[in-house]
Amino acid sequence: MATKILLPVTLCFLLVLATQGKNDTLNLDVVINFNGAIARCKSNSSRIINNAPLQLAVNNVTVSGTGRTTNTGMILPMAVNLTSSEQLASLTSNSGGRSKAFLVAPPHACGAPSIPPGQQVAAPVHAVTKILDGAATVIVGAVDEFACLAIFC
């Protein structure tokens, strides 16, 4: 009698454990709109990063998806795929003003011929608002100036 009760309880417990690890898995396509922000270099704010590919890094991981700047340096809306709820939370919260999300530009973007080891040309991203529009998630973001930063540490 005890084994008849114990077996379903054990199976239920194992199922709960198996699904707990999967709760963090996400496959969410997100559009980040920078509202016409211009990509500028912190070392020389008159220098504009134009016609450059951009990538998003969240929690030290490069996220699938790419963005661009125009010939005037305007950051175009960026479509990315977030794969964990932690990435979404990090992107949409400003965690005490310290960003965990960065736009990464090519190494030569701010005119530096070489970047120190362990650093990237990057700018912190701060979410202003998150809009859920039916099946689409749109994040309106603000971006700081690009500088050599150690974002992958």
N, C-alpha and C positions, 0 to 999 in steps of 0.2 A: 504494500500500500504506500509506503514511504517513497519507494522508487518511482511510482506512478506520479506522485506530486512533484518530486524532486526534478525529474526529467524536464517537464514543461518550464519550471522556474529557471533551471539552468540554461535551457535554450533561449528563454526570454532575456536573461542576463547577458548571454553571449551576443545576441542581436543588438542589444543596447550598446554594448562595448564596440561592436563593429560599426555602428552608425555614428558613434561619437567622433571618430576620426574623420568621417566624411562630411561632417557639418561645415567644415572650413572650406571645402571645395566649392568653387564658384566658376561660372562661365558667363561673365557679364560684359556685354559690349557697351562701352561708355563713350560719349562724345564730350570732350573738354573744349569749351569755348572761352577764348581769352579776350573777348570783346575788343578786338582791334589793338591789343597790346603790341608794342614794338620791342623787338629783341635788341637790347643794348648791352655793351660791355661795361662792367663796373670800373675797370682800369681806365677807360676812356669813354665816357657816356655819349660822346658825339659819334662814336663808332657803332654802326648798325650792322647786325648780323643778317645779311640778306641772302636770299636764294640758298638757304641751308637746310639740310635734313635735321630733324629733331627726334629724339626718343624720350620716353618717359621712364624714369627709374623710381620705384617705390620700395621702401625698405631694403635698399641695396640690391634690388633685382630689376633688370631691364624688362619692361612690360611689352608684350606683343602689340605692335602698332607703331606707326610713324606719323610724324607731322612735318611741317615745312614752314619756312618763312618766305615771304614774297620778296620781290626786288626792292621794296621799300622797307623791309624788315618786319612787316606785320606778321604776327604768329597766327597761322590759319587754324580753324577748329581741327582738333586731333581725335581720331577714332582709335581707341585702345581696347584690349580685352583683359579684364581683371580676372585672375584665377583663384583668388581667395578673399574671404570676407575681411581679412586683416589688411589686404591691399586697399579695399574700398574704404575701410575705416581710416586708414592712414592718409588716404587722398582727401577725404572729406572732413577730417578734423585738423586743427592747427596745433594740437598738442602743446599748449603753452607757448605758442608763437614759433616753435621750432618745427620746421617742415620736415616730413619724411618722404616727400615727393619732390622730384627735380626734373626739369627739362634739361636734356643733355645735348650739347651741340658738338660739331666736329672739333678736333683739337686745335685747328688753325683759326677758328671762328673769331677770336679776339686778337688775332695778329701774332700770337706767341708761336715761334717756330717749334718749340718743344714744350711739353707739359711735364712738370715734375712727376716722378713715379707715384702711383696711387691717387692721382688727382684727375679730374675731368673738368671741361669747360661746362659749367652747369648753372642753373638758376632755380632757387626754391620756388615751388608752386604752392599757392594757398587757395583753397576752395572758398569761394564767396557764397555760393548756394548750390543746392542739388535739386534738380527738377526731375520728377518721374512723370514722363509723358507717355502713358500707355505702356508699350513694350520698350520704349527708349529711355535711357537714363542720360541726362545732360548735366554736366557739372560746369558751372561758370567759375573760372579760375582767374586769379591774379598771379603775376610772375614778377620776381625781382630781377635785377640786372645780372648778367652772366659773369661769372668769375671762375678762377681755378679753385675748385673745391674738392675735398676728400669726401666723396659721397659713398664710395664702396669701401667701407671699413669694418 
